[in-house]
Amino acid sequence: MNVVDNLQRIKKELLPNVDLVAVSKFHPVEPIRQAYEAGQRIFGESRPQELFQKVGQLPQDIRWHFIGHLQTNKLKMVLPYVELVHSVDSVRLLEAIRRYCENNGLSVDVLIEVHIAQEETKSGFSLSEAEALLMGDLLAVCGERVRIRGLMAMASLTDDEALIRQEFQSLTALYRRICTYREEGEVAALAQFDTLSFGMSNDYHIAMEEGATLVRIGTDIFGPREY
Ligand SMILES: *Cc1c(COP(=O)(O)O)cnc(C)c1O
């Protein structure tokens, strides 16, 4: 597994306007450094403690993204260090992020995680819950310091490409409805609503065709993870 070759191959495949999140969770610092030296800057981590430790060992200009389930008691290990939280999956978490930001003089960008897959195990808002949230009173939930930049999702783990495509399309359809809605009014928390995060090693080609602006790729860059 040559991390640099993998990275360069994938970067050549990226469509214009698509950014790559190199998902480095469960991998040690050394391959991350190799990817960094080959020019990669955005890295994704899914566990607060692991993120916190890596931040201290790697270059300061890495743009860390948090992509895993975030518990409200772990915010201090994550929010000061990340450019984007992909995985906001409850109103309770959104409110906790808002309080943390207000208490610590921080602003943060987040995505709303939407459950589009068939598996019950995956987390996130349903499409209708996400729509109700985003068209509801966001100032009350987000305050002035939390900006919702877009939506994130994971498709079903399947070889059925038609199903994956259909799931991604359900997300982009919601995204377009929100974009239309925000053009009609001034919603501070949606001032910069421009990000669709979907597509992983097994489905990022489909994701790019369906409008992803961020793909999150781990295995195809770093190889299999050791759990
Ligand atoms: C682990 C993970 C990825 C990367 O998955 P690969 O199949 O290794 O590319 C992407 N997104 C999320 C949310 C993840 O947890």
The ligand as a MOL file (V3000), in Angstrom:
LIG
                    3D

  0  0  0     0  0            999 V3000
M  V30 BEGIN CTAB
M  V30 COUNTS 15 15 0 0 0
M  V30 BEGIN ATOM
M  V30 1 C -14.4830 5.6610 8.1060 0
M  V30 2 C -15.3550 6.6520 7.4450 0
M  V30 3 C -15.1500 7.0240 6.1010 0
M  V30 4 C -14.1070 6.3830 5.2050 0
M  V30 5 O -14.5010 5.1270 4.8120 0
M  V30 6 P -13.6280 4.2600 3.7670 0
M  V30 7 O -14.5670 3.2160 3.3400 0
M  V30 8 O -12.4500 3.7290 4.5100 0
M  V30 9 O -13.2360 5.1660 2.6580 0
M  V30 10 C -15.9650 8.0020 5.5720 0
M  V30 11 N -16.9200 8.5880 6.3090 0
M  V30 12 C -17.1500 8.2670 7.5900 0
M  V30 13 C -18.2210 8.9580 8.3320 0
M  V30 14 C -16.3790 7.2910 8.1980 0
M  V30 15 O -16.6200 6.9820 9.4780 0
M  V30 END ATOM
M  V30 BEGIN BOND
M  V30 1 1 1 2
M  V30 2 1 2 3
M  V30 3 2 2 14
M  V30 4 1 3 4
M  V30 5 2 3 10
M  V30 6 1 4 5
M  V30 7 1 5 6
M  V30 8 2 6 7
M  V30 9 1 6 8
M  V30 10 1 6 9
M  V30 11 1 10 11
M  V30 12 2 11 12
M  V30 13 1 12 13
M  V30 14 1 12 14
M  V30 15 1 14 15
M  V30 END BOND
M  V30 END CTAB
M  END
